[in-house]
Amino acid sequence: MSEHAILLSALAVLLLPLLSYAILFFLGKKLPRQGDWLGVALLGASWLLALRIFAHFWAAGDPGLRIEANVRWLDLGVFKADAGLLVDGMSAVMLVVVTTVSLLVHLFSIGYMHGDRRYERFFAFLGFFTFSMLGIVLSNSLLFLYMFWELVGLASYLLIGFWFHKPSAAAANKKAFLTNRVGDFGFFIGILIFFTAYGTFNYFELFAAAHLHPLTGALLTLAGVGLFMGCIGKSAQVPLHIWLPDAMEGPTPVSALIHAATMVAAGVYMVARLLPLFDPGALLVVAYVGAITAFLGATIALVKTDIKKSLAYSTISQLGYMVMAMGVGVAAAGMFHLWTHAFFKALLFLGSGSVIHAVHTQEMPLMGGLRRKMPITFWTFLIATLAISGVPLFSGFYSKDAILAGALAFGMNKAHYVPFLLTLAAAGLTAFYMFRMVFLTFMGQPRDEARHHHAHESPWTMTVPLVTLAVLAVISSGWRGPTDGWFSRFVAPYDMARIVEETPGAPHAGEAFAVPAAVHGEHALPQESHGEAQESHGGTQAAHGGAHDSHDAHVRHTAHITAMVLSILVAGLGIFLAWLTYMRGRIDSSAVLARLPRVHHVLQRMYFFDEFYAATVYRFTLWFSWLCGAFDRLVIDGIVNGMGYLTRVLSWFAGLADRYVVDGLVNGVGAVIQGAGEGFRRVQTGRVQSYLAYACFSVLLLVFVFRAL
C-alpha cells in the first residue's frame, strides 16, 4: 500500500463510525430493524480497513515507521494550528483493538439491547464513542488529542447514563463527567506548558524540541505530571478512580467497550504516545500511582458481590499494571498488556452480560450452577479468567509477566521495589477473586432455583462475540513477550535520533525553538566545546557503555526469570485458595470476614474515598457555592438593587422639581401674562366716559402722591 492509500484508509476508519452515528441518530427509527445492521456493517468496514493498515505495518516490520499528513486548520497570524493524521505501529495496533472490540460489542448489543425503547439511539452513541476514541488514536498533535479526549468524555456521559430514567444512572454519568474534568484540567495545563515552551502541538516536533532543548527542573516534572493527570482521570487511577465502578449503571455492552478499548485505554495510550515528554521525576510518580492502583483495585474486588462491579475493580487493577509499566520504563510491555487485556476483559464483561441477561441479577450469591445451563458462556468466561489470572499459555501471562519483570528490574536498578511488590501481590489477588467469580457464578448448586430454572444460553448474536474473544484471549500474545515476539514489529522505544532527523521542521541546535539559557542550566557547554568533550571522551564512554549494557542485560534476564516464577506461584496460590474456599469449603469465607470486620468494612467501603470526597471536596464545593450565592444576593444584587432604589428616589425628586419648579415657573409666567391681558382687555372698553373717569382718577392719584412726597 502507498502512503496515500494508508492515510485514506485511516481517514475512512475514523469517519465511518461518525457516519453511523449521524444516520442512526437522525434516521434510525425509519430504517429496518432501527438501523442496527447499518451500525454493524459500517463498523465491519472500519475493522477491515484497520486490519489492512495493520497488515501493512506487519509487512514493514519497522516500529519507527510513521506516515503523517497535515492541513492548516487555523491561522491567526501569531497562532497557527494544523489538523493531521498519524499512522504508525502503535496506532495500527490501537486501531485493531478499538474496531475489533467495538464491532463485537455492536453485534452483542443486537441481542442484549433488543426491545429497548431507544434501541437505535444506543447504536448511534456506540458509533460516536468509537469515532471519538479513533480520533485520539489517529491524532498527530496535542491540540486534536485534547479535542477528541473531551469527545470521549461526552460519549461516556451519554452511554453511562443511557438509562437516565434511573436516578443511579443519572448520578453515575455526572460523577464520571465531573471526575474526569479534574484530571483534564491538569492535562490542559501540561499541554499549555509544552506549547508555551516550544510553540508547537505536533507530537514529533515536540519530541525533537524536547530532546534538543530539554526543559529542566520542576517545570518539566510539573508538565509531565500535568499530562499524567489526564491519564489519572480517564484511566481511573488513584485518586480519581471513583467514577469507574459507578459507570456499571450503563448497559453491559457499554461497560465492555469502556473497560476494554475506549475510554480507560485512552489514558494509557496517551502516556505511551507522549513518553519522551516525561522526565524521571514524573515517571516515578507514574510508577507509584500505577502500582498503588493495581493493589487497591484488586483488594476491593475481593469483597464485591456484584459481578460487574467486581470486574470494574479488576479493570482498575489491570490499568494500574499498564500505567506502572510506563513509569518503570517498559512501555512496550504496558501497551502489550493493553492489547491482550482488551480481548479478555471485553470477554469477561460480555460474558457477565450474558449471565445477567439469563438470570436477571448481578449478584453472584444469587447465581450458581449455571455451567450446564450456559456452556458457551461458561467456557469462554473461564478462558478469560485464566488469561487475566496470568496462567501460562494464555495471553495475559505473557503481557503481565513482562510488566512484572520490568518492575523488578526497575527495583534492582533504582532500589524502588515497592511497585513490584504491590503488583505481585495484586497478581495473586487477581487469580483469587476471578476464580471466586467463576465458582460463585457457574459452579456448585443453584442458590436461587427460580432464576436457575429460567436461565438459558444466549442467542448467537451474543455467543459469537464470546467465542471470538475467547480465541483472541488465547492467541493474541503469540505466546511470546512484547520485545521478542510479533509485538516488537509495531511498538518499540522511540528512536530520538531518527525522530530528530525525520521530523520536517524539527528544531536543531540554535534554530527554531530558542529556549532561554537559564533553562539549560548554569553549566551547559557551548555546542562546539560540548562536541569536543564528547569526542575526547568517546573511547571511555564506549567502554563504560558496553559494561553498562552487559549489566543491564544481566539484570533484565535475572528479573525476567524471577518475576515469571513468582507470578506463576502467586497465581497458582490464588487459584488454589479460591478452590479451597468456594468449591471444597475448607475455608469459611464468612468466618474469615467475621474475624476481620474492620478490614472487610474498609474494603466494602472502597477505602472511604467517596466518603472522604463527600466530607472535603463536595462539602467545600457546596460551602463555596453557598458563599458565592450569598455574595451574589447580598453584594452584587445589593449593589444592583441599591442603584435601582437610588435611581427611583432621584427620579421622584426630579419629578417634584419638574412639576413644581420648572412647570411652576413656566405656568406662572403664562398666568401672569394671561392675567395682564385680561386686565388690559377690561380697561380698553371703547367708552369716552370711562376714559375720562380713568384720567381724573390718575390726576387725583398723582396729586396725592405729589403732596405726600
Phi, psi and omega in degrees: 000142176281164178299322179298318180294323178298315181294319177295320178296317179297320178296321178293320176303320181289317190273337181299316175297327177294321176297318177302315179299312185297315183292313184289326181294318186265331187236004188303319183293339182268352183269154174302140181055025179057025170082010181299323179297326180292317178299317179294317182296315181293322175293326176297318177295319178297320179296317179297320178293323177296320176296325178296316178295318179301316180297324179297314181285333173297314180295324180292320179062026182238103181294345178270355180290133176217146178238126189221144177217143182228148168228146179291121183260323184212132179223105179248025181085275181284340180238124178231143178220138180252146169259133185207164176247144175231123177236116175218190183300317182295316180289329177296318177297315182293327177299318179294317180301308186294313184289324180295308181296318180296319179298315180292325176293320176301313182295317179298324184293337178301318178278320186289320185264007182304130178091354179292140186291342177240046186303311183291328179294325179298314180294326176297315180293326175300317178297320179294320178298315180296316178302316182297317180292319177296328176297320176299317184294322188264353179294147179244014181213156179296327182297308182283333171302315181292323180295313178290330175304315179288327177294324175299318177299319178296316181298320178295323178299317182292324185271323177298321178262028183300319175268067188290349177290344175272123179304324181294323178290319178297321178291323183294318182289327175293320179297316179297316183295313184288322178297320179291335177296327179296310179296321182293332176296314177297320178301316180297319178297317178300318178299316182294324179297313181291322178293319179297322182286323190239351173072020179213153175259343185298134183306303191284333171293321176295317180299315181296316180295317180292331179287319183276326181230069186291139167292150181231164174076206188293332183295316179294317178298317179299317180296318179295317178295325176299313176300318182294333177299327174299319177293320180302320179287304184293319184265015170055054176265154177301131011257013182256028182276354193293340184281332191293316178298323179290339179294350177293351177293341176285167177303149184302320176302327176295318178301316179298318181291317180294315188280341186253320194223344187246261197303306185289334176288338183298318181295316179297315179299320181298315180296317179297319181293321185260020188304324179297346181270358181261131176269171182303324179296314179294321180294328177294320175299317179301315183297314184288321178297316179297317181294316179297319179297318180300317182288313182297317179299320180293321181292322180291323180298339181299327190251358182281136179256344174284121187298323180286323179290326175297318176293328179296315178291332172297318177298317177303316180296314182293325175296326175301320176301312183297316181294317179300323179301322177297320184287327183269004172094017176237061183299325179298322177294321178297317178292325178296320177291326175300318180297306183291320181298326181303320185281313183284334177284323174299321178296318179297317181289318178292325175296318176296324176296323177297319178294313180298321179298331183272321187251352175059039172205155178253359183274118181297324178298346178263004182256221181097144175070021183271359185300315181281331179287326185228070186295321181293315178299318181297307185294321178291321178296321179295320178299316178296323179294318177297323180292313182289336180281351178081033177280133181305149182080355172252151193302322183298333180298314186288321180285318180291323178299320179295322179291315180297322177296318178296321179294320179292319177298321177299318178295320180292327181275321188250359181063030174247091183266349184300314178303318180295314183296319180294316182287329175295317176298320179297327178297316177295319179295323179298314179299321181293307187287334178288319177287332169303318180296316179297314183294317181291327186273314191251335188259175177072198181266151177299135178261353174220099187299322182295314179294318181296322181297322183272355181290146179205162179293148183286161179292170187297330179296340178261327183280329178299314174300325179296313181294318179299313180292328177296319177298316180294328179295339178267314192261349190295337179279341185072012180058031176217166178282177184290333185260348180239011179238200184295334185295334180292345176287343185246319187233126177208163177304146180298135173267097188293325178298319179291322179297314179299321183288322188267345184283118178299130178074013180295137182288135174250176185306128177080001183255211199327300190269080181289126179246136180307147183301326182298334181294327184278355180099156184290334187254020179293132181278149170300158186302317183294310182294327178295319178296319179296320179297320178297320182292317184292330181259011185301314182297317180297318180296321180296318180297312179295324181297318179298316179296320180296317179297320179296319179295317180298319179297320179295317179298315181297319180295314179299316180296321181296312181296314182297312182296321180297314180297314182295321181293321177295318180296313183291325177295316178297321178296317179297316179296317181297316180294321177296321178295316178298324186279311191255350176249312182271337180074017180288333177245125181270106183297325179295321179293321178297315180294325179293329179280344180234060186295323182290319178298316179298319180295319179297315180291320180296327178268013176054046179061018174063027177296315181297318179295321179297315179294324178295324182278340184244286187297309183296315181296318177297319180297316179295317179297316180294323177295318177297318180297316178296321178295318178295318178298320180295316182290314190274325185261298183297305179296326178298316179295313182297312180293323177298317177297325177295313178298316179299319179295321178295318180296312179299323178295322179295315177297320179296324178294319177299313180299322182292316183289315191261338180258296183295306180295326179297315178297313182297312181293326179295315178300318179296318181294320179298314181296319180295319179294320178297319179297319179297319181296313179295327178296322180289329181289320183276082183266338183087008180257131184292320181296327177291319181294322178295322178295317179297320182293317179295317179298319180295319180295318178297320180295320180293319179298317181298315180295318181297318180292326181291324180280000000 
